Amino acid sequence: MKAFYKKVVEVNEARIPLIKANLYEDQNSVFYGGFKDANGLAEQNSTLGQMMHCTAAYFCPDSKYYKDQSVMELIKGFIQFYFNTVRENGTGDCLISDFYTPNSFEGINVARTYRIFERYTETAEEKDVMASIYRMMEIMGEGLLNGGHRTPNHRWMMAASAANIYNITGKEELKQLAEDYLREGIDIDEYGEFTERSPGMYNEVNDNAMFELAREMKRDDLYDVLKANMDLLFKYIEPDGTVFTQNSARKDKGENDPGMAFYPTRSFYIYLQGAWVMKDGRYAAFAHKIMDETIKYGRGIPDVLWIYMHYDGMKDFEPELIPLETNYEMYNPISSIYRKVEDDFSVSVIGNNANFLFMQKGDLKVYARLCASFFMLAQFKPEKLVKNDDSIVLIFSAEDMYWKAFEEKPPSSVWKEMDHSKRKTCNPQKLTITATIKITGKNIDMNVRTEGTDRVPFKAEFVVTSGSEITGEFFTVNGLPGQYIQPHQGMVKVKYGKETVEIGPAFKQHTYTTNMRGSVPLSNRGFTIYFTDYTNLDRDISILCE
């Protein structure tokens, strides 16, 4: 888009000194000349990504590094680094975890690099470098044929890299590899959710691959896949502009403490391409929103100069902007998630997650967990949620029992060698926890009920944004990160900035909270409010935002 071209050029220019300052300098190392990432590692992925950015800078007439020889030397060094580190079968290494792995991510970036060279090359030196990049792709193609994938999204990156390299080198086996993966079918459901359900990270990876495959394989049907997933992200944007990631099946979920903030910045180029390729004004508006907020709040502006160099006319592109829907409800029973967003308020209920209820009012966040000390098995983590007309029901059950002594002497006295299935059992126990949630306007009412074994210590916990002022009938405390409070009765008022919510009424029957066996550890980012009781119980708890 024309509106951001100048900024993107400036960001790309700022990258060059950073690259020069982080080159691997040990001349006796196989990694010499590579780009050192945040771990101090010279990875093929990061290094060849920098080669793409340097190439965009070198050939951009509006860049101060246009035809800069020092940038060309960087590109040459990265090429030599690749030849030094490629494995004999054409695969490479991802030093943080995977070895002899195909260049599934790198292949796309190197193909983009080649096409920029192909479009702008003039001098003999540039032609020689372009020939070296062509040789790189030939070797990468062999690596793709000799390698395999480890996660769902790797398939699509491999297929996309294979399709790109096929269209440049003409190696038919690579076209077949891409077709083989596409023949498996795209792992996306009717709601636009990929298998990995990763709106903060890997959806962007899949969308990137789908753009490449649609273009390179002339598969216009893949744009429908893209639209479904790109539209879904609109339903995951929170009032503060962050992406709701707690239903993710990958690391953007934030593990046990959902205090990580993901912004859609990394998806900027996805929506920029969507606006350009699919002529969708909503995608153009979202790209504008991402970039505007990135600039406003001082986040890292995405360096996507390569896309301006890749698509002829992109830098003068001024699309129509179609406003995005801001108030909506979403229910996906396959992924077990319900979301409601209304102005500055959002609520999310998800299954198969210890953090099953999330509420956000402006910048104030609250999430809820339930747990009972039942054989260390009763951290409330319902497999699914069921949405009725006016409520959402989540049910979780746990069972355990005790073993009796063997009736006959076992063959071995070593515990691990015993066949414990031959023991009789006794005193079987079961505990069921049911949470029924009703949302009225911007208020949440939840009933928590248990059935089965009685006398089991139980806790409900509400983790709120740290720095909040926490007030009850007889106290006021500063909600410091990693700290907690256990009110006895009444409503608990949580105030953060201009936002206030009330949670309660509180109840307290014991103090077995932070160290309850089998429960999620105390949040170290948020401030936690505990309510406690014993089973069996039937409690009503409200979160009031109005």
N, C-alpha and C positions, 0 to 999 in steps of 0.2 A: 504494500500500500504506500502511496505517495506520502501520506501523513507521517510515516515513521522511518522513511528511507534515510534521512540525514542522521537520525539518532542511531540507527543500526550501523551505518558507516562509522560513526564515532566510536561505538562500542567495539566494533571489529578492530579499529585502529588501536584502541587501548589494550587489546589482547596481545598484540605483537611484542611489546616489551616484556610482558608477563611470560610469554613463551620463551623468549631469549634468556630470561633469568632463571628458567627452570629446566634447562637441558641437562641430560645425564653426561657428566664431564669425564668420567673415568675411561680413558682411551684404551685401556686393557680389557674393558668389559664388553660383552656381546650387546649390552644395552646402550653403548655409546651413541650419543646423538638423539636418543629418544626423549620424549617429554615426560618429566617427572610429575605425577599427579599428587593429590593431597596425602597419599600414603608413602610418597617418596619412591614410587614404583614407575618404571617406564613401561607402560602397557601398550600393546599394539592398538587397542581400541582408542585410548585417549590420544596417542601420538598421531594416528592416522586421521582422527577427528580434527586435530590441530592442522594437519596438512590441508584439509578441506578449507578451513577458515583462512589459512595463509594464502591459499590459491585464490580465494575470493578477493582478498586484500590486494594481491599482486596484480590482478587483472581488472580491478575496479577503477575506472578513470577518475572517480570522485574521491578516492582514498589517497591520503598522503603517502601511502606505501605503493602506489601504482608503479609497476615495473621496477620496484626497489630490489637491487641485487641481493641485499642482505636477506630479504624474504625468500628470494629464489634459493639462496644457500640453505635456508631452513628446510624448504621443500625437498631439496636434494638430500639433506641429512636424514630426513624422515624416511625417504625411500631406501636409503642405505641401511637404516635401522631395521626396516622391514626385512630386507634381504638377509640381514645378519641373524634375525630372530625367528624367521619362518622355519617350521619343522620340515623334515625331509618329505613328508607326504602332503605338504601344502597347508597343513593346519597350523595353528598358532597357540599361544597361551594367554589365558586370562589369569594373571598372577595371583589375584585375590582368591581364586577358587578352582578354576578349570584349566586343564592342560590337554594339549593335542586337540584343541577345539576348533571347529571351522570358523572362519571370519564372517559370521552371520551378520553382525552389526557393522563391522568395518567395511564389508563389501559394498554396502550402499554408499557410504561416505567416499570411498575411493572411486566408485562409479561417478558420483557427482563431481569429484575433483577432475576426473578424466574429461567429462563433458564440458566443464568450464575451459579446460586446456584446449579441447577440440574446437571450441567456438572462437577463442580469442588468440590462439597461438600464431606468432608471426616469425620469430627469430629461430635460427638454427638451434640455439641452446634450448629454447622452449620446446621445439620439436623433439629433441633428444630426451628431455625430461618426460614429455608425453609418451614417448616410446617405452620408457622405463615403467611408467604407471600402467601401460598396457600389459607389460610383462608381469607386473604385480597381480593384475586381475586374472591373467592366465593361471598363475600359481594359486591364487585364492579360489579359482574355480575348481582346481584339483582338490583343494582342501575341503570345499563344500561337498564334492562327490565322495571323498574319503571319510567325511565326518558325520556326526549325528547331532540330534538335539537332546536337551535335558528338561526343558519346560515347554508348556504349550506355545508361548510367544516366540520361542527360539525357532519353531517350525516356520513361522511366517517371515521372520527376518532372514532365515536361510533361503526360503523360496524367493523372497524379494531380491536378495543379493544375487541368487542364481539367475533370475530373470534379467536383471540389469547386466550382468557380465555376459550372459548369452547374447543379448542384443548388441553388445560391443564386440565380442570376440567371435560370435557365431558358433560356439561349441554346443552342439545339439543336446548332449547329455545334461547340460545345465537347464535347458528348457524343459526336458523331461523331469528333472528333479523338482522344478517348480510345479509342474503339472501333477506330479505324484503327491506332493503335499496338498495342493488344492483339491485333489480328488478325495482327500480325507473328509472334506467338508469343513466349513468355518465354525468354530466352537463358540457361537454366539446365540443367546436365547431370544425369544420373541420380544423381550423388553429392551434389547440392545446391550445385554451384559455378557462380556466374555467370561470364559471359564475362571480366569484368575481374578476377576472382579477387582480391578486395581485402578480406580479413577485418579489416584495421585501419582501413579508411575507407569504401570505397564499397559494401560489402555492407550496411552500415547505411543508406546512402542508398536502395538498392534495396528493402530491407525496409520502410523508411518508406513508400516509394511503394506497395508491395504492400498494406500495411495500408489506406492511403487508397483505393486502387482497389477492393479487396475490399469495403469498406464502401460507398463512393459508387456503385459500378457494380453492387452486389449480385452480386458474383462470388465465391461461396464457394470455388470451385476454386482461387483465388489463395492461400487459406490453406495449401493443400498445398505451393505454391511457397515460401511463407514458412517453413513448418515444416522443409522440406528444408534451406534455407540457415541457419536459426537452429540447427538440430541440428548442422550442420557446424561451426559455431564452437566447439562443445564439443570437437571433435577438434583444434582449433588452439590450445588453451590450454596454455601451458608450466608447468613446476613452480613458477615464481616468479610466476605469475598474468599474465604478459604474453601477447600474442597472437603466434603465429608468422606472420610476414608475408612470408617470403622467397619464397613461391610466387606473390606478388601480381603482377598485370600493371599496377599503378598505383604511385604514388609512395610508398605505405607500404612498398614493398619495401626502401627505403633505398639504392637505387642500388648502388654498388660496395662500400659499407661497411655491413654490417648491424649497426650499433651502435645504431640507433634503437629505442626501447622503446615499444611500443603496448600500452595497457591497454584492456580492453573497456568503459571508462567511458562512451564515447559511445553505446554500444548499450544502456545501462540502460533507457531508455524503450521500446526495442523489446521487451525481455523483460518489462518491466512490462505493456505492452499484450498481449503474448502470454499472460501469466498471466491477465489480465483477460478478454480476448476469447476465447481458446481454452481457458481453464480448465485449463492445463497446469502441474502442480506443479513440473516441472523448470525451466520458465521462471521461475517464482516463486523457486525456490531460486537460480537463476543471478543474478536481479536482486538478491537478498539478498547473494549472494557479492560482486557488483560493488560494491554500496553499502557493505557492511561493510569491504571492503579499501580502498575509497576513503577512508572515514573513518579507518580504522586507520593508513594510511600518509600521511595528510595531502594527498591529491590533491584536485583540484577537484571538489567535489560537483556533480553535474549539476543545473542549474536546469530542472526540468520541472514547475513549478507549473501551467503551461498544461494539462497532461494531467489534473491533478486538477480543474481547472475545466471541462475538456472532457467528462470522463466522470462522470456522476452516480453517486456511491457509491464512487468510487475512494479517497477519503481514509479510509474506514472498511473498506477491503478487507483481509481477513486470510486469504490463501489457504493451502492445504496445501502444504508444501514437500517435494518428492521429491528425495532425494539424487542427485547426478550421478555418472556413471561416471568413475572416475579412472584405471583401467588399461585400455588398449585398443591395438589396432593399426588403422591405416587405410591403404588403398592405393587410389589413384585413377589408373588408367592414362591417362585422358583428360587430366588436368592434370599427369601425370608426377610424382606425389608419393607417398612412403611415409612414414608416421610410426608410431612406437611410443612409448607413454608408460607408465611403470611407476613409481608412487610419485613420487620426486623426480628421476627420470631420464627424459629424452626424447631420441630421435634422429629426425632428418628427413633423407631423401634426396630430392633433387629434380632433375629434368631441366631443360634449357634455362636453366641458371644457372651462372655461374662459381663461386658458392658452393654446391657441390653436396651437401655433407655438413655437417649441424649436429648437435651433441651438447650437451645441457645436463644438469648434475648439480647440483641445488640452484640456487645463484646463479652457478655456474661454467659459462661457455659456451665452446665450441670450434667453429670452423667451418674447413673444409678447402677448398683450391684446388690445382689442378695446372696446370702450364704448361710448354711447350717453346718455344725461340726459333726456331721453324720458320716463316720468312718472315713473322713477326709475326702468324701466323694460328692458333697452337696453344694459346690459352687454353682449357683443357678446359671445354667447355660442351656437354655431350651433349644432343641434341634430346629424348631420352626415356630412361626407365629401364625395364628389364624385370625383373620379380620372378619368380624361380624358387621352388622349394620352400623352399630354405634360403639363398638369396642374392639380391642385387640387382645387376644388371649394367648399367653405363653405358659407352657406346662413343662416341668422338669421333674424326673423321678430318678432316684438312686436306690440300689438294693445291695445288701451284703448279708453275711451269715458267719458261722463259726464251724471249724472242723472238729471232729471227734478223733479219738485215738484209733489207730489201725486195729482192726479185729484180729489180724494175723501179723506176725513179725515181717517187716518189709525186707527185701533183698539187701538193701544198703541202709546204713545209718547216716549217710550223708544227706542232708536236707534237700539239696538241689537234685539229687538222684532219685528221690522218692516219687512215686506216682500218687500224687495227692488226690487225683480224681477217684481213687478207691476208698478214700475216707468218707464216712458218713458226716452229714452236717446237722446243725441244730440252730435254734433261735434265729431263723431268717427275719430280716428287718427290711422295711421299705419306707421311704419318705418321698412324698410328692409335694412340690411347691407350685402354686398357680398364681400368676400375676395377671390381673385383668385391668386393662388401661383404657380410659375414656378421655378423649380430648374435646374440650368445648371452648371454642374461640382460642384464647391463648392460655388456657388453664388445663392442667393435667391431673386427673384423678386416678389413683391406682389402688386396687384392692389386692392384698397379699394374703393368701390362705395356704395352710399346710395340712396334710393328712398323713396318717401313718404313725410312726414311732413318736411318742411324746417325750417331753423333758429334754429335747435336743436344743442346746444353745443356738440362737439364730441372730443374725444381724442384717440390717439394711444400711447401706452406705451411699452417701451422696457426695460426689467429688465436685467441688466448685472451683472456679477460677481463683488462683492464688492472688493475694492482695485485696481480696474482698473484705468488707467489714461484716462480721457475723454477729447478729444480735438476737438475744432471747429475752424472756421475761425478766431474768435476773443477771444478765451478763452481756458484755460486748467485747469481742476479741478481734484482733487483726489476723486474717486468714493467711498465715505464712505458708509457703510451699513445703510439703512434707509433714505438716503438722495436722492435728485433728482435735475434735471436741465431741463430747457425748452429752447432749442436752437431755433433761429428764422429761420435760413436758412442754406443751404449747407449740406455737408456730415459731420457726427459726427464720429470721429475715436475713437475706444475703444481699448486700449492696456493693456494686462494682461500677465505679464511675456514675453515670446517670441512671443505670439500670438497677432494679430491685426485684427479687423474687422471694416468695415465702414457701418454706417446705415444712410439712408437718401434718398433724400434731406429732411431736416427738414422743418416744417411749423408751424407758430404760429399766431393764431387769437384771443385767449383769454387765461386766466390763471386759468380757472376752471378745476383743475386737481385732486389734492389729496383728495378733499372733494366733488367730483362729486357724486351726490345722485344716489344710486343703483349700484355703481361701487365697484370692489374689492379693499380692503384697500391697501394703499401704502406698498410695500414690506419692511420688517424690516431686511431682510438678504441681499438683493441685492441693487444695485444702479439703479435708474429709470430715463429714458430719455422720456420726454413727447413731442409729437407733437399735436397741437390742430387746430381745424377748426369748421365750422358750416355745418350742412346739408343744401342742398344736396351737396355732394362732389364726386370727382373722382380723387383719388390720387395714384401715383405710388411710392412705397417705396422699396428700395433694401437693402439687407444685403450682403455685399461683403466680401468674405473670400480669394479671390485669387488676 
